[in-house]
Amino acid sequence: FEQVLASVEFRSARVPVISNLTGEVAGAELTTPGYWVRQVREAVRFADCVTTALGRGVETFLELGPSG
């Protein structure tokens, strides 16, 4: 997976992204293959993400994924 990601061109996010790895707003780490390897291997911190979003004034949530 990491070898495949090494061939991907990453760009900085245009909108804030809350990381499921940290539960905080992510930055430049989103543009590294290592971040995405961790994303598939480590625990999802969903509750921390929701808490961060609520703290930033988010009132509506939309979960996207490959399946319902």
PyMOL Python script that loads the backbone (N, CA, C, O; Angstrom):
from pymol import cmd

cmd.read_pdbstr("""\
ATOM      1  N   PHE A   1       0.823  -1.177   0.000  1.00  0.00           N
ATOM      2  CA  PHE A   1       0.000   0.000   0.000  1.00  0.00           C
ATOM      3  C   PHE A   1       0.874   1.249   0.000  1.00  0.00           C
ATOM      4  O   PHE A   1       0.625   2.194  -0.748  1.00  0.00           O
ATOM      5  N   GLU A   2       1.889   1.240   0.839  1.00  0.00           N
ATOM      6  CA  GLU A   2       2.777   2.407   0.902  1.00  0.00           C
ATOM      7  C   GLU A   2       3.531   2.610  -0.412  1.00  0.00           C
ATOM      8  O   GLU A   2       3.769   3.748  -0.818  1.00  0.00           O
ATOM      9  N   GLN A   3       3.904   1.532  -1.071  1.00  0.00           N
ATOM     10  CA  GLN A   3       4.599   1.655  -2.364  1.00  0.00           C
ATOM     11  C   GLN A   3       3.679   2.270  -3.408  1.00  0.00           C
ATOM     12  O   GLN A   3       4.115   3.105  -4.201  1.00  0.00           O
ATOM     13  N   VAL A   4       2.440   1.878  -3.419  1.00  0.00           N
ATOM     14  CA  VAL A   4       1.473   2.462  -4.356  1.00  0.00           C
ATOM     15  C   VAL A   4       1.284   3.940  -4.048  1.00  0.00           C
ATOM     16  O   VAL A   4       1.260   4.769  -4.958  1.00  0.00           O
ATOM     17  N   LEU A   5       1.150   4.268  -2.779  1.00  0.00           N
ATOM     18  CA  LEU A   5       0.956   5.666  -2.395  1.00  0.00           C
ATOM     19  C   LEU A   5       2.147   6.548  -2.757  1.00  0.00           C
ATOM     20  O   LEU A   5       1.993   7.748  -2.984  1.00  0.00           O
ATOM     21  N   ALA A   6       3.320   5.953  -2.810  1.00  0.00           N
ATOM     22  CA  ALA A   6       4.512   6.727  -3.172  1.00  0.00           C
ATOM     23  C   ALA A   6       4.398   7.284  -4.587  1.00  0.00           C
ATOM     24  O   ALA A   6       5.087   8.247  -4.924  1.00  0.00           O
ATOM     25  N   SER A   7       3.545   6.698  -5.417  1.00  0.00           N
ATOM     26  CA  SER A   7       3.380   7.178  -6.791  1.00  0.00           C
ATOM     27  C   SER A   7       2.219   8.165  -6.939  1.00  0.00           C
ATOM     28  O   SER A   7       1.952   8.658  -8.035  1.00  0.00           O
ATOM     29  N   VAL A   8       1.535   8.447  -5.834  1.00  0.00           N
ATOM     30  CA  VAL A   8       0.386   9.353  -5.867  1.00  0.00           C
ATOM     31  C   VAL A   8       0.851  10.777  -5.600  1.00  0.00           C
ATOM     32  O   VAL A   8       1.706  11.016  -4.748  1.00  0.00           O
ATOM     33  N   GLU A   9       0.275  11.721  -6.342  1.00  0.00           N
ATOM     34  CA  GLU A   9       0.579  13.136  -6.106  1.00  0.00           C
ATOM     35  C   GLU A   9      -0.457  13.695  -5.126  1.00  0.00           C
ATOM     36  O   GLU A   9      -1.643  13.776  -5.444  1.00  0.00           O
ATOM     37  N   PHE A  10      -0.003  14.070  -3.958  1.00  0.00           N
ATOM     38  CA  PHE A  10      -0.879  14.616  -2.934  1.00  0.00           C
ATOM     39  C   PHE A  10      -0.863  16.134  -2.996  1.00  0.00           C
ATOM     40  O   PHE A  10       0.133  16.736  -3.397  1.00  0.00           O
ATOM     41  N   ARG A  11      -1.965  16.749  -2.601  1.00  0.00           N
ATOM     42  CA  ARG A  11      -2.061  18.209  -2.506  1.00  0.00           C
ATOM     43  C   ARG A  11      -2.696  18.562  -1.172  1.00  0.00           C
ATOM     44  O   ARG A  11      -3.401  17.753  -0.570  1.00  0.00           O
ATOM     45  N   SER A  12      -2.442  19.752  -0.731  1.00  0.00           N
ATOM     46  CA  SER A  12      -3.021  20.225   0.526  1.00  0.00           C
ATOM     47  C   SER A  12      -4.531  20.330   0.395  1.00  0.00           C
ATOM     48  O   SER A  12      -5.059  20.640  -0.673  1.00  0.00           O
ATOM     49  N   ALA A  13      -5.210  20.068   1.493  1.00  0.00           N
ATOM     50  CA  ALA A  13      -6.670  20.151   1.512  1.00  0.00           C
ATOM     51  C   ALA A  13      -7.121  21.603   1.384  1.00  0.00           C
ATOM     52  O   ALA A  13      -6.478  22.510   1.912  1.00  0.00           O
ATOM     53  N   ARG A  14      -8.215  21.812   0.689  1.00  0.00           N
ATOM     54  CA  ARG A  14      -8.780  23.161   0.533  1.00  0.00           C
ATOM     55  C   ARG A  14      -9.753  23.499   1.656  1.00  0.00           C
ATOM     56  O   ARG A  14     -10.011  24.669   1.939  1.00  0.00           O
ATOM     57  N   VAL A  15     -10.275  22.484   2.277  1.00  0.00           N
ATOM     58  CA  VAL A  15     -11.184  22.662   3.419  1.00  0.00           C
ATOM     59  C   VAL A  15     -10.563  21.931   4.612  1.00  0.00           C
ATOM     60  O   VAL A  15      -9.792  20.990   4.423  1.00  0.00           O
ATOM     61  N   PRO A  16     -10.886  22.345   5.817  1.00  0.00           N
ATOM     62  CA  PRO A  16     -10.323  21.652   6.984  1.00  0.00           C
ATOM     63  C   PRO A  16     -10.725  20.173   7.004  1.00  0.00           C
ATOM     64  O   PRO A  16     -11.870  19.820   6.723  1.00  0.00           O
ATOM     65  N   VAL A  17      -9.765  19.332   7.339  1.00  0.00           N
ATOM     66  CA  VAL A  17      -9.984  17.892   7.455  1.00  0.00           C
ATOM     67  C   VAL A  17      -9.652  17.488   8.881  1.00  0.00           C
ATOM     68  O   VAL A  17      -8.555  17.758   9.371  1.00  0.00           O
ATOM     69  N   ILE A  18     -10.590  16.846   9.539  1.00  0.00           N
ATOM     70  CA  ILE A  18     -10.335  16.350  10.881  1.00  0.00           C
ATOM     71  C   ILE A  18      -9.840  14.914  10.751  1.00  0.00           C
ATOM     72  O   ILE A  18     -10.520  14.053  10.193  1.00  0.00           O
ATOM     73  N   SER A  19      -8.659  14.681  11.271  1.00  0.00           N
ATOM     74  CA  SER A  19      -7.997  13.386  11.137  1.00  0.00           C
ATOM     75  C   SER A  19      -8.611  12.340  12.053  1.00  0.00           C
ATOM     76  O   SER A  19      -8.797  12.585  13.245  1.00  0.00           O
ATOM     77  N   ASN A  20      -8.924  11.183  11.505  1.00  0.00           N
ATOM     78  CA  ASN A  20      -9.380  10.060  12.313  1.00  0.00           C
ATOM     79  C   ASN A  20      -8.244   9.449  13.127  1.00  0.00           C
ATOM     80  O   ASN A  20      -8.487   8.634  14.017  1.00  0.00           O
ATOM     81  N   LEU A  21      -7.010   9.835  12.829  1.00  0.00           N
ATOM     82  CA  LEU A  21      -5.872   9.340  13.598  1.00  0.00           C
ATOM     83  C   LEU A  21      -5.678  10.109  14.889  1.00  0.00           C
ATOM     84  O   LEU A  21      -5.314   9.530  15.913  1.00  0.00           O
ATOM     85  N   THR A  22      -5.919  11.416  14.846  1.00  0.00           N
ATOM     86  CA  THR A  22      -5.638  12.267  16.003  1.00  0.00           C
ATOM     87  C   THR A  22      -6.891  12.866  16.623  1.00  0.00           C
ATOM     88  O   THR A  22      -6.887  13.236  17.797  1.00  0.00           O
ATOM     89  N   GLY A  23      -7.958  12.964  15.845  1.00  0.00           N
ATOM     90  CA  GLY A  23      -9.151  13.639  16.313  1.00  0.00           C
ATOM     91  C   GLY A  23      -9.046  15.146  16.221  1.00  0.00           C
ATOM     92  O   GLY A  23      -9.920  15.861  16.711  1.00  0.00           O
ATOM     93  N   GLU A  24      -7.989  15.637  15.600  1.00  0.00           N
ATOM     94  CA  GLU A  24      -7.733  17.072  15.458  1.00  0.00           C
ATOM     95  C   GLU A  24      -7.687  17.445  13.981  1.00  0.00           C
ATOM     96  O   GLU A  24      -7.614  16.574  13.113  1.00  0.00           O
ATOM     97  N   VAL A  25      -7.730  18.745  13.704  1.00  0.00           N
ATOM     98  CA  VAL A  25      -7.617  19.211  12.323  1.00  0.00           C
ATOM     99  C   VAL A  25      -6.220  18.850  11.815  1.00  0.00           C
ATOM    100  O   VAL A  25      -5.216  19.144  12.462  1.00  0.00           O
ATOM    101  N   ALA A  26      -6.177  18.218  10.668  1.00  0.00           N
ATOM    102  CA  ALA A  26      -4.914  17.763  10.079  1.00  0.00           C
ATOM    103  C   ALA A  26      -4.302  18.872   9.234  1.00  0.00           C
ATOM    104  O   ALA A  26      -4.981  19.810   8.817  1.00  0.00           O
ATOM    105  N   GLY A  27      -3.020  18.743   8.995  1.00  0.00           N
ATOM    106  CA  GLY A  27      -2.299  19.716   8.191  1.00  0.00           C
ATOM    107  C   GLY A  27      -1.526  19.034   7.075  1.00  0.00           C
ATOM    108  O   GLY A  27      -2.060  18.220   6.322  1.00  0.00           O
ATOM    109  N   ALA A  28      -0.269  19.389   6.997  1.00  0.00           N
ATOM    110  CA  ALA A  28       0.595  18.897   5.919  1.00  0.00           C
ATOM    111  C   ALA A  28       0.766  17.382   5.928  1.00  0.00           C
ATOM    112  O   ALA A  28       1.121  16.797   4.905  1.00  0.00           O
ATOM    113  N   GLU A  29       0.519  16.742   7.063  1.00  0.00           N
ATOM    114  CA  GLU A  29       0.682  15.284   7.127  1.00  0.00           C
ATOM    115  C   GLU A  29      -0.231  14.557   6.145  1.00  0.00           C
ATOM    116  O   GLU A  29       0.048  13.422   5.756  1.00  0.00           O
ATOM    117  N   LEU A  30      -1.327  15.214   5.740  1.00  0.00           N
ATOM    118  CA  LEU A  30      -2.240  14.595   4.766  1.00  0.00           C
ATOM    119  C   LEU A  30      -1.581  14.374   3.405  1.00  0.00           C
ATOM    120  O   LEU A  30      -2.080  13.596   2.593  1.00  0.00           O
ATOM    121  N   THR A  31      -0.491  15.038   3.162  1.00  0.00           N
ATOM    122  CA  THR A  31       0.170  14.938   1.851  1.00  0.00           C
ATOM    123  C   THR A  31       1.321  13.929   1.854  1.00  0.00           C
ATOM    124  O   THR A  31       2.159  13.935   0.952  1.00  0.00           O
ATOM    125  N   THR A  32       1.359  13.067   2.867  1.00  0.00           N
ATOM    126  CA  THR A  32       2.427  12.071   2.939  1.00  0.00           C
ATOM    127  C   THR A  32       1.864  10.654   2.869  1.00  0.00           C
ATOM    128  O   THR A  32       0.810  10.381   3.443  1.00  0.00           O
ATOM    129  N   PRO A  33       2.548   9.757   2.175  1.00  0.00           N
ATOM    130  CA  PRO A  33       2.092   8.364   2.137  1.00  0.00           C
ATOM    131  C   PRO A  33       2.004   7.736   3.530  1.00  0.00           C
ATOM    132  O   PRO A  33       1.094   6.951   3.801  1.00  0.00           O
ATOM    133  N   GLY A  34       2.936   8.076   4.405  1.00  0.00           N
ATOM    134  CA  GLY A  34       2.954   7.502   5.743  1.00  0.00           C
ATOM    135  C   GLY A  34       1.674   7.773   6.521  1.00  0.00           C
ATOM    136  O   GLY A  34       1.214   6.918   7.278  1.00  0.00           O
ATOM    137  N   TYR A  35       1.102   8.949   6.339  1.00  0.00           N
ATOM    138  CA  TYR A  35      -0.152   9.271   7.016  1.00  0.00           C
ATOM    139  C   TYR A  35      -1.241   8.294   6.605  1.00  0.00           C
ATOM    140  O   TYR A  35      -1.971   7.784   7.455  1.00  0.00           O
ATOM    141  N   TRP A  36      -1.356   8.031   5.319  1.00  0.00           N
ATOM    142  CA  TRP A  36      -2.434   7.177   4.808  1.00  0.00           C
ATOM    143  C   TRP A  36      -2.209   5.716   5.146  1.00  0.00           C
ATOM    144  O   TRP A  36      -3.170   4.958   5.272  1.00  0.00           O
ATOM    145  N   VAL A  37      -0.959   5.306   5.294  1.00  0.00           N
ATOM    146  CA  VAL A  37      -0.669   3.955   5.774  1.00  0.00           C
ATOM    147  C   VAL A  37      -1.166   3.826   7.216  1.00  0.00           C
ATOM    148  O   VAL A  37      -1.803   2.837   7.577  1.00  0.00           O
ATOM    149  N   ARG A  38      -0.867   4.834   8.031  1.00  0.00           N
ATOM    150  CA  ARG A  38      -1.362   4.833   9.409  1.00  0.00           C
ATOM    151  C   ARG A  38      -2.888   4.841   9.439  1.00  0.00           C
ATOM    152  O   ARG A  38      -3.500   4.196  10.290  1.00  0.00           O
ATOM    153  N   GLN A  39      -3.497   5.572   8.510  1.00  0.00           N
ATOM    154  CA  GLN A  39      -4.961   5.696   8.458  1.00  0.00           C
ATOM    155  C   GLN A  39      -5.643   4.328   8.323  1.00  0.00           C
ATOM    156  O   GLN A  39      -6.705   4.106   8.904  1.00  0.00           O
ATOM    157  N   VAL A  40      -5.041   3.425   7.566  1.00  0.00           N
ATOM    158  CA  VAL A  40      -5.661   2.109   7.387  1.00  0.00           C
ATOM    159  C   VAL A  40      -5.250   1.102   8.463  1.00  0.00           C
ATOM    160  O   VAL A  40      -5.874   0.049   8.595  1.00  0.00           O
ATOM    161  N   ARG A  41      -4.210   1.417   9.227  1.00  0.00           N
ATOM    162  CA  ARG A  41      -3.714   0.461  10.224  1.00  0.00           C
ATOM    163  C   ARG A  41      -4.141   0.756  11.654  1.00  0.00           C
ATOM    164  O   ARG A  41      -4.275  -0.161  12.465  1.00  0.00           O
ATOM    165  N   GLU A  42      -4.355   2.024  11.965  1.00  0.00           N
ATOM    166  CA  GLU A  42      -4.583   2.409  13.357  1.00  0.00           C
ATOM    167  C   GLU A  42      -6.064   2.605  13.661  1.00  0.00           C
ATOM    168  O   GLU A  42      -6.902   2.680  12.763  1.00  0.00           O
ATOM    169  N   ALA A  43      -6.352   2.683  14.936  1.00  0.00           N
ATOM    170  CA  ALA A  43      -7.731   2.844  15.396  1.00  0.00           C
ATOM    171  C   ALA A  43      -8.316   4.183  14.937  1.00  0.00           C
ATOM    172  O   ALA A  43      -7.616   5.193  14.859  1.00  0.00           O
ATOM    173  N   VAL A  44      -9.602   4.161  14.640  1.00  0.00           N
ATOM    174  CA  VAL A  44     -10.332   5.375  14.272  1.00  0.00           C
ATOM    175  C   VAL A  44     -10.778   6.076  15.549  1.00  0.00           C
ATOM    176  O   VAL A  44     -11.372   5.456  16.431  1.00  0.00           O
ATOM    177  N   ARG A  45     -10.490   7.368  15.643  1.00  0.00           N
ATOM    178  CA  ARG A  45     -10.851   8.161  16.823  1.00  0.00           C
ATOM    179  C   ARG A  45     -12.085   9.003  16.500  1.00  0.00           C
ATOM    180  O   ARG A  45     -12.049  10.233  16.534  1.00  0.00           O
ATOM    181  N   PHE A  46     -13.171   8.307  16.187  1.00  0.00           N
ATOM    182  CA  PHE A  46     -14.394   8.959  15.726  1.00  0.00           C
ATOM    183  C   PHE A  46     -14.946   9.931  16.762  1.00  0.00           C
ATOM    184  O   PHE A  46     -15.295  11.061  16.418  1.00  0.00           O
ATOM    185  N   ALA A  47     -15.029   9.519  18.008  1.00  0.00           N
ATOM    186  CA  ALA A  47     -15.573  10.392  19.055  1.00  0.00           C
ATOM    187  C   ALA A  47     -14.744  11.665  19.185  1.00  0.00           C
ATOM    188  O   ALA A  47     -15.294  12.751  19.367  1.00  0.00           O
ATOM    189  N   ASP A  48     -13.415  11.535  19.091  1.00  0.00           N
ATOM    190  CA  ASP A  48     -12.556  12.719  19.160  1.00  0.00           C
ATOM    191  C   ASP A  48     -12.799  13.645  17.972  1.00  0.00           C
ATOM    192  O   ASP A  48     -12.759  14.867  18.113  1.00  0.00           O
ATOM    193  N   CYS A  49     -13.048  13.064  16.811  1.00  0.00           N
ATOM    194  CA  CYS A  49     -13.341  13.863  15.615  1.00  0.00           C
ATOM    195  C   CYS A  49     -14.635  14.645  15.785  1.00  0.00           C
ATOM    196  O   CYS A  49     -14.705  15.827  15.447  1.00  0.00           O
ATOM    197  N   VAL A  50     -15.655  13.982  16.308  1.00  0.00           N
ATOM    198  CA  VAL A  50     -16.948  14.646  16.532  1.00  0.00           C
ATOM    199  C   VAL A  50     -16.784  15.773  17.547  1.00  0.00           C
ATOM    200  O   VAL A  50     -17.328  16.861  17.356  1.00  0.00           O
ATOM    201  N   THR A  51     -16.050  15.527  18.610  1.00  0.00           N
ATOM    202  CA  THR A  51     -15.816  16.557  19.625  1.00  0.00           C
ATOM    203  C   THR A  51     -15.108  17.759  19.026  1.00  0.00           C
ATOM    204  O   THR A  51     -15.479  18.899  19.307  1.00  0.00           O
ATOM    205  N   THR A  52     -14.096  17.522  18.207  1.00  0.00           N
ATOM    206  CA  THR A  52     -13.379  18.617  17.545  1.00  0.00           C
ATOM    207  C   THR A  52     -14.308  19.384  16.629  1.00  0.00           C
ATOM    208  O   THR A  52     -14.307  20.615  16.628  1.00  0.00           O
ATOM    209  N   ALA A  53     -15.092  18.675  15.856  1.00  0.00           N
ATOM    210  CA  ALA A  53     -16.019  19.333  14.924  1.00  0.00           C
ATOM    211  C   ALA A  53     -17.035  20.186  15.679  1.00  0.00           C
ATOM    212  O   ALA A  53     -17.297  21.326  15.295  1.00  0.00           O
ATOM    213  N   LEU A  54     -17.601  19.644  16.742  1.00  0.00           N
ATOM    214  CA  LEU A  54     -18.566  20.406  17.539  1.00  0.00           C
ATOM    215  C   LEU A  54     -17.919  21.657  18.121  1.00  0.00           C
ATOM    216  O   LEU A  54     -18.543  22.717  18.174  1.00  0.00           O
ATOM    217  N   GLY A  55     -16.683  21.535  18.551  1.00  0.00           N
ATOM    218  CA  GLY A  55     -15.943  22.670  19.094  1.00  0.00           C
ATOM    219  C   GLY A  55     -15.663  23.744  18.065  1.00  0.00           C
ATOM    220  O   GLY A  55     -15.429  24.900  18.417  1.00  0.00           O
ATOM    221  N   ARG A  56     -15.686  23.371  16.797  1.00  0.00           N
ATOM    222  CA  ARG A  56     -15.469  24.325  15.712  1.00  0.00           C
ATOM    223  C   ARG A  56     -16.790  24.852  15.145  1.00  0.00           C
ATOM    224  O   ARG A  56     -16.803  25.548  14.130  1.00  0.00           O
ATOM    225  N   GLY A  57     -17.897  24.517  15.807  1.00  0.00           N
ATOM    226  CA  GLY A  57     -19.191  25.037  15.400  1.00  0.00           C
ATOM    227  C   GLY A  57     -19.940  24.212  14.376  1.00  0.00           C
ATOM    228  O   GLY A  57     -20.959  24.661  13.851  1.00  0.00           O
ATOM    229  N   VAL A  58     -19.460  23.019  14.081  1.00  0.00           N
ATOM    230  CA  VAL A  58     -20.150  22.155  13.118  1.00  0.00           C
ATOM    231  C   VAL A  58     -21.449  21.653  13.739  1.00  0.00           C
ATOM    232  O   VAL A  58     -21.469  21.196  14.882  1.00  0.00           O
ATOM    233  N   GLU A  59     -22.529  21.743  12.974  1.00  0.00           N
ATOM    234  CA  GLU A  59     -23.829  21.291  13.458  1.00  0.00           C
ATOM    235  C   GLU A  59     -24.424  20.168  12.608  1.00  0.00           C
ATOM    236  O   GLU A  59     -25.366  19.501  13.035  1.00  0.00           O
ATOM    237  N   THR A  60     -23.889  19.960  11.427  1.00  0.00           N
ATOM    238  CA  THR A  60     -24.402  18.934  10.515  1.00  0.00           C
ATOM    239  C   THR A  60     -23.251  18.011  10.126  1.00  0.00           C
ATOM    240  O   THR A  60     -22.155  18.472   9.809  1.00  0.00           O
ATOM    241  N   PHE A  61     -23.508  16.710  10.154  1.00  0.00           N
ATOM    242  CA  PHE A  61     -22.490  15.717   9.835  1.00  0.00           C
ATOM    243  C   PHE A  61     -22.947  14.856   8.665  1.00  0.00           C
ATOM    244  O   PHE A  61     -24.128  14.535   8.536  1.00  0.00           O
ATOM    245  N   LEU A  62     -21.999  14.489   7.820  1.00  0.00           N
ATOM    246  CA  LEU A  62     -22.260  13.602   6.696  1.00  0.00           C
ATOM    247  C   LEU A  62     -21.140  12.583   6.659  1.00  0.00           C
ATOM    248  O   LEU A  62     -19.969  12.941   6.532  1.00  0.00           O
ATOM    249  N   GLU A  63     -21.499  11.304   6.771  1.00  0.00           N
ATOM    250  CA  GLU A  63     -20.498  10.255   6.703  1.00  0.00           C
ATOM    251  C   GLU A  63     -20.519   9.671   5.296  1.00  0.00           C
ATOM    252  O   GLU A  63     -21.569   9.279   4.787  1.00  0.00           O
ATOM    253  N   LEU A  64     -19.339   9.620   4.674  1.00  0.00           N
ATOM    254  CA  LEU A  64     -19.208   9.080   3.322  1.00  0.00           C
ATOM    255  C   LEU A  64     -18.346   7.834   3.370  1.00  0.00           C
ATOM    256  O   LEU A  64     -17.388   7.762   4.140  1.00  0.00           O
ATOM    257  N   GLY A  65     -18.679   6.871   2.562  1.00  0.00           N
ATOM    258  CA  GLY A  65     -17.882   5.662   2.487  1.00  0.00           C
ATOM    259  C   GLY A  65     -18.339   4.787   1.330  1.00  0.00           C
ATOM    260  O   GLY A  65     -19.308   5.101   0.638  1.00  0.00           O
ATOM    261  N   PRO A  66     -17.624   3.686   1.132  1.00  0.00           N
ATOM    262  CA  PRO A  66     -17.930   2.829  -0.004  1.00  0.00           C
ATOM    263  C   PRO A  66     -19.207   2.008   0.164  1.00  0.00           C
ATOM    264  O   PRO A  66     -19.704   1.421  -0.798  1.00  0.00           O
ATOM    265  N   SER A  67     -19.735   1.968   1.391  1.00  0.00           N
ATOM    266  CA  SER A  67     -20.928   1.165   1.602  1.00  0.00           C
ATOM    267  C   SER A  67     -21.744   1.762   2.737  1.00  0.00           C
ATOM    268  O   SER A  67     -21.212   2.470   3.592  1.00  0.00           O
ATOM    269  N   GLY A  68     -23.028   1.474   2.739  1.00  0.00           N
ATOM    270  CA  GLY A  68     -23.919   1.999   3.786  1.00  0.00           C
ATOM    271  C   GLY A  68     -23.605   1.378   5.090  1.00  0.00           C
ATOM    272  O   GLY A  68     -24.247   1.691   6.093  1.00  0.00           O
TER     273      GLY A  68
END
""", "prot")
cmd.dss("prot")
cmd.show_as("cartoon", "prot")
cmd.util.cbc("prot")
cmd.orient("prot")
